Amino acid sequence: MSIMLLGVFFIALICGLPLFAAMLATAIAGFAHIGDVSQFRLMIQQFYGGMEPFSLLAIPYFILVGELMGCAGLTHRLLRFSEALVGHFKGGLGYVTVVASIIFAGVNGSAAADASAVGSIMIPAMKKGGYPASYAAGLTAGSSLIGPIIPPSIFMILFGAMTKTNVGALFMAGVLPGLLLGVAFMLMHRISAARLNLPTVNTHFSLAELGNATGAAVASLVAPGIIIGGILFGFMTPTESGAVASLYVLAVGFLWTRELTFKAVLKALSSTVRLTSVIFVVIGAATIVGWILASEQVPQKLAPMILDYAKTPTTVLLLMSLIIFIVGMFMEEIAALVLLTPVFAPLAAAAGIDPLHFGIVMTLNITIALITPPMGACVYIVASIGSVPLEKMFRHIWPFAFVAVLCQLLLILFPGISLWLPRMLGY
């Protein structure tokens, strides 16, 4: 049945249906296959039920924080801070891009938002600084993968809501893997900087400039501190931290930077509503398909097939990661996450895999698909910003995708990378 549903889904996409409509068509095909007409009434119940978990309320808040920071002028201050910190290295603008992606990852939880916010500023700057346009775009797309790994993370919120896993624990489990990914990208950029003979942005490191940049950016750095610190110390839930961070950015934008206007706030709210609506409609439609798969016991039927080939938790994770990676290349990432989690989470539990470990592995797996053809959303975003042909971009993206896959293998082989921090904090 799962093969039939997958076929219907791709046929619907090829016919030009929007993603949520393709999901609904797949659900209708699934109910028709079951053969019980009375079951169709469950579609509406499952559609709205998929959007009910309270933890999902954090998503619009995190999107809003990112939107407001751009309108309030905080984005430029963060980039200046990153430049003062690492701009003196050879290929300094590339390091600035990675560091900026790490900082922004602590605000909005979205790779696409990272790619858009950082790319709109850093790609033109790198091109002006003598970087090949295709490399500047490829580096930005690769660095955006850090967004959903370092907390907060929209993908982790969805995973937590579907598997009843503590979202705060998932966030803490993503800190070290996210930093590992950032360091790996910096090492990859160091190799490329030497090969391409990329210039520096600053001739030397200046404590005075770093002090000035830090002073200007301190208000910007507080926003991710509110989100991560509030969850880390147990003061706030993820939803509450997003709400508080939104109010904080509003206050800073109106009272400190004074760059925020009521018109800009309305624009940020409009953009947040639009992005949230897209995400939630896809969640609702995918939840119906997930319910059908669960009711037909697809996970239970799939488990023996995989466990026959994979005898240990590590081999189970490797095999599932391969399947998730392939599916993610051809399916929108949120849809892939919502569809595959109900199938693989019970299998991971049966294999004795810690749900936090599996959640981080799955999140990174889905995230890597954001820069792989043909569905990689971040590729299209940065290609549009940098006016770079896709075929030229992919030549520079593959090394970063390869590095991300190596990090994924490290996470699978060494669960402590993701489990150490949440265990230290008592989760």
C-alpha positions in Angstrom: 0.0 0.0 0.0 2.8 2.4 0.8 4.2 2.0 -2.7 0.8 2.8 -4.2 0.4 5.9 -2.0 3.9 7.1 -3.0 3.0 6.6 -6.7 -0.2 8.6 -6.3 1.7 11.4 -4.6 4.3 11.7 -7.3 1.8 11.6 -10.1 -0.2 14.4 -8.4 3.0 16.5 -8.2 3.8 15.8 -11.8 0.3 16.9 -12.7 1.1 20.3 -11.1 -1.0 20.0 -7.9 0.2 22.1 -4.9 2.0 20.0 -2.3 -0.9 20.0 0.2 -3.4 19.0 -2.6 -1.1 16.2 -3.7 -1.1 15.0 -0.1 -4.9 15.1 0.1 -5.2 13.2 -3.2 -2.9 10.6 -1.8 -5.1 10.4 1.3 -8.2 10.0 -0.8 -6.5 7.2 -2.7 -5.6 5.5 0.6 -9.2 5.7 1.9 -10.5 4.3 -1.4 -8.0 1.4 -1.1 -9.3 0.6 2.4 -12.8 0.4 0.8 -14.8 1.7 3.7 -16.6 4.9 2.6 -17.5 5.8 6.2 -13.8 6.3 6.9 -13.8 9.4 4.7 -15.3 11.4 7.5 -12.0 10.9 9.4 -10.2 13.1 6.9 -11.3 16.3 8.4 -10.7 15.1 11.9 -7.2 14.0 11.1 -6.5 17.2 9.0 -7.3 19.5 11.9 -6.0 17.1 14.5 -2.6 17.2 13.0 -2.4 20.9 13.7 -3.6 20.6 17.3 -0.5 19.8 19.4 0.3 22.8 21.6 4.1 22.6 20.8 3.4 23.5 17.2 2.4 27.0 18.4 6.1 27.7 18.8 6.6 27.6 15.0 4.9 31.0 14.1 6.7 32.7 17.0 10.2 31.6 15.8 9.3 32.6 12.3 8.2 36.0 13.6 11.4 36.6 15.6 13.4 36.1 12.4 11.2 38.4 10.4 11.3 41.1 13.1 15.0 41.0 13.5 15.5 41.7 9.8 13.1 44.7 10.0 14.7 46.0 13.2 18.2 46.2 11.8 19.5 43.5 14.1 20.6 41.2 11.2 23.2 43.7 10.0 24.6 44.1 13.5 25.0 40.3 13.8 26.8 40.1 10.5 29.2 43.0 11.6 29.9 41.1 14.8 30.7 37.9 12.8 33.0 39.9 10.5 34.9 41.4 13.4 35.2 37.9 15.0 36.5 35.8 12.0 36.9 38.3 9.1 40.7 38.5 9.4 41.2 34.9 8.3 41.9 34.0 4.7 38.6 33.8 2.9 37.1 35.7 5.9 33.7 36.4 4.4 33.1 32.7 4.1 33.8 32.2 7.8 31.5 35.2 8.5 28.7 33.4 6.5 29.1 30.2 8.6 29.2 32.0 11.9 26.2 34.1 10.9 24.3 31.0 10.1 25.2 29.5 13.5 23.9 32.6 15.2 20.7 32.9 13.1 20.1 29.2 13.8 19.5 30.2 17.4 16.6 32.5 16.3 14.4 31.1 13.6 14.9 27.4 13.4 14.6 27.2 9.6 17.2 26.5 6.9 15.2 28.4 4.3 15.0 31.5 6.5 18.7 31.3 7.2 19.5 31.0 3.5 17.3 34.0 2.7 18.4 36.3 5.6 22.2 35.5 5.4 22.3 35.0 1.7 20.6 38.4 0.8 23.5 40.2 2.6 26.5 37.8 2.3 26.2 36.6 -1.3 26.5 40.2 -2.7 29.3 41.0 -0.2 31.2 37.9 -1.3 30.7 38.6 -5.0 32.0 42.1 -4.4 34.9 40.8 -2.5 36.1 38.7 -5.3 34.5 35.3 -4.5 33.2 33.2 -7.5 29.4 33.8 -7.4 28.7 30.0 -7.6 30.9 29.3 -4.6 29.4 32.1 -2.6 25.9 30.7 -3.3 27.0 27.1 -2.6 28.6 28.1 0.8 25.5 30.0 1.8 23.2 27.1 0.9 25.5 24.6 2.8 25.7 26.8 5.9 21.9 27.1 6.0 21.7 23.4 7.0 22.8 24.5 10.5 19.5 26.3 11.0 17.2 23.3 11.8 19.9 21.6 14.0 20.9 24.3 16.5 17.8 25.1 18.6 15.2 26.3 18.0 14.2 24.0 15.2 10.9 23.7 13.3 11.7 20.1 12.3 12.3 19.1 16.0 9.1 20.7 17.1 7.2 18.6 14.5 9.1 15.5 15.4 8.4 16.1 19.1 4.7 16.7 18.5 4.3 13.5 16.5 6.4 11.2 18.8 5.5 12.8 22.2 9.2 13.5 22.7 10.2 16.4 24.9 10.9 19.3 22.6 13.2 21.0 25.1 15.3 17.8 25.3 15.4 17.6 21.5 16.6 21.2 21.3 19.4 20.5 23.8 20.3 17.3 21.8 20.8 19.5 18.7 23.4 21.9 20.2 26.6 19.9 19.8 25.6 18.3 16.5 24.8 21.9 15.2 28.2 23.2 16.3 29.9 20.1 14.9 28.3 20.9 11.5 29.4 24.5 11.7 33.1 23.5 12.5 33.0 21.0 9.7 31.8 23.6 7.2 34.5 26.0 8.4 37.2 23.3 7.7 35.7 22.7 4.3 35.8 26.4 3.6 39.4 26.6 4.7 40.4 24.0 2.1 38.4 25.9 -0.6 39.8 29.3 0.5 43.3 28.0 -0.1 42.4 26.3 -3.4 40.6 29.4 -4.8 43.0 31.9 -3.2 40.1 33.8 -1.6 40.8 37.3 -0.1 40.5 38.4 3.5 37.9 41.0 4.5 40.0 42.5 7.3 43.8 42.8 7.2 44.2 42.0 10.9 42.2 41.2 14.0 41.2 44.2 16.0 40.1 44.0 19.6 38.7 47.5 19.4 36.6 46.6 16.3 35.4 43.4 18.0 34.4 45.4 21.1 32.5 48.0 19.0 30.8 45.3 17.0 29.9 43.3 20.1 28.5 46.4 21.7 26.3 47.1 18.6 25.2 43.4 18.4 24.7 42.7 22.1 20.9 43.3 21.8 20.8 41.0 18.8 22.7 38.2 20.6 20.2 38.4 23.5 17.4 37.1 21.3 18.9 33.6 20.8 20.0 33.7 24.4 16.3 34.2 25.5 15.2 31.2 23.4 18.0 28.8 24.2 18.6 30.0 27.8 15.0 30.0 28.7 14.6 26.4 27.6 18.0 25.3 29.0 17.3 26.6 32.5 13.7 25.5 32.5 12.2 29.0 32.8 10.1 28.7 29.6 8.7 26.2 27.2 9.7 26.5 23.6 6.5 28.2 22.8 6.9 30.7 25.6 10.5 31.4 24.7 9.4 32.2 21.2 6.7 34.6 22.4 9.1 36.3 24.8 11.8 36.7 22.2 9.2 38.2 19.8 8.2 40.8 22.4 11.9 41.5 23.1 12.7 42.1 19.4 9.7 44.4 19.1 10.9 46.5 22.1 14.5 46.6 20.8 13.3 47.6 17.3 11.1 50.4 18.5 13.1 51.7 21.5 16.8 50.9 20.8 17.6 50.6 17.0 14.5 52.7 16.2 14.4 51.1 12.8 11.2 49.2 13.3 8.0 50.8 12.1 4.4 49.7 12.4 4.4 49.2 8.6 7.4 46.8 8.9 5.6 45.0 11.8 2.6 44.4 9.7 4.8 43.1 6.9 6.5 40.8 9.3 3.2 39.5 10.6 1.9 39.0 7.1 5.0 37.0 6.1 4.7 35.0 9.3 1.1 34.2 8.7 1.8 33.1 5.1 4.7 30.9 6.0 2.9 29.4 9.0 -0.2 28.7 6.9 1.9 26.8 4.3 3.6 24.7 7.0 0.4 23.9 8.8 -1.7 23.0 5.8 1.1 20.5 4.7 1.2 19.1 8.3 -2.6 18.6 8.3 -2.6 16.9 4.9 0.4 14.7 5.7 -1.2 13.7 9.0 -4.0 12.1 7.1 -1.6 10.0 5.1 0.3 9.1 8.2 -2.9 8.0 9.9 -3.7 5.7 6.9 -0.2 4.2 7.0 -0.6 3.6 10.8 -4.1 2.1 10.5 -2.8 -0.3 7.8 0.1 -1.2 10.1 2.7 -0.3 7.6 5.4 0.3 10.3 4.7 -3.1 11.8 4.9 -4.8 8.4 8.1 -2.8 7.5 9.9 -3.6 10.8 10.6 -7.3 10.2 11.8 -6.5 6.7 14.4 -4.0 7.9 15.4 -5.9 11.1 16.1 -9.0 8.9 18.9 -7.0 7.2 19.9 -4.8 10.2 20.7 -6.6 13.4 22.0 -3.7 15.5 20.7 -0.2 16.4 23.6 1.3 14.3 22.8 -0.7 11.2 19.1 0.1 11.6 19.9 3.8 11.7 22.2 3.5 8.7 19.5 1.7 6.7 16.7 4.1 7.7 19.0 7.1 7.0 19.6 5.9 3.5 15.9 5.5 2.9 15.1 9.0 4.4 17.9 10.6 2.4 16.5 9.2 -0.9 12.9 10.1 -0.1 14.0 13.6 1.0 15.6 14.2 -2.4 12.2 13.9 -4.1 9.8 15.2 -1.5 9.3 18.5 0.3 11.1 18.3 3.7 8.2 19.0 6.1 6.0 16.5 4.2 8.8 13.9 4.3 9.3 14.4 8.0 5.6 14.2 8.8 5.1 11.1 6.6 8.2 9.1 7.6 8.3 9.8 11.3 5.2 7.7 12.1 6.7 4.9 10.1 10.3 4.9 11.4 9.8 6.1 15.0 8.2 2.8 16.1 10.9 0.9 14.3 13.6 2.9 16.0 12.0 2.2 19.4 11.8 -1.5 18.6 15.5 -1.5 17.8 16.3 0.1 21.1 17.3 3.5 19.7 17.0 6.5 22.0 14.2 8.8 20.7 16.4 11.9 21.2 19.2 10.2 19.2 16.8 9.2 16.4 15.2 12.6 16.4 18.5 14.4 15.8 19.6 11.8 13.1 16.3 12.2 11.3 16.3 16.0 11.5 19.8 16.2 10.0 18.9 13.6 7.4 15.8 15.6 6.3 17.9 18.8 6.5 20.6 17.6 4.1 17.9 17.1 1.4 17.5 20.9 1.4 20.6 21.2 -0.7 20.3 18.0 -2.9 18.5 18.0 -6.2 15.9 18.0 -7.4 13.8 19.4 -4.5 16.4 21.2 -2.5 14.6 24.4 -1.4 17.8 26.2 -0.2 19.4 25.7 -3.6 16.7 27.6 -5.4 16.6 30.4 -2.7 20.4 31.2 -2.9 20.5 30.6 -6.7 17.8 33.3 -7.0 19.6 35.7 -4.6 23.0 35.2 -6.3 21.7 35.0 -9.9 23.7 31.8 -10.3 22.8 29.0 -12.7 21.9 25.9 -10.8 24.4 23.7 -12.6 27.2 25.9 -11.5 26.0 25.9 -7.9 25.8 22.2 -7.5 29.5 21.9 -8.3 30.2 23.8 -5.1 27.3 22.4 -3.0 28.3 18.7 -3.2 31.4 19.1 -1.0 29.2 20.6 1.7 26.6 17.9 1.3 29.4 15.3 1.6 30.6 17.0 4.8 27.1 17.0 6.2 26.8 13.3 5.4 30.0 12.6 7.3 28.7 14.5 10.3 25.5 12.3 10.0 27.7 9.2 10.2 29.5 10.5 13.2 26.1 11.1 15.0 25.0 7.6 14.2 28.2 6.0 15.3 28.7 8.1 18.4 25.2 8.7 20.0 26.9 10.6 22.9 27.4 13.6 20.6 23.6 14.2 20.7 22.8 12.6 24.0 25.5 14.0 26.3 24.0 17.5 26.8 20.4 16.5 27.5 21.6 13.8 29.8 23.7 16.3 31.7 20.7 18.6 32.1 18.5 15.8 33.4 16.3 15.0 30.4 
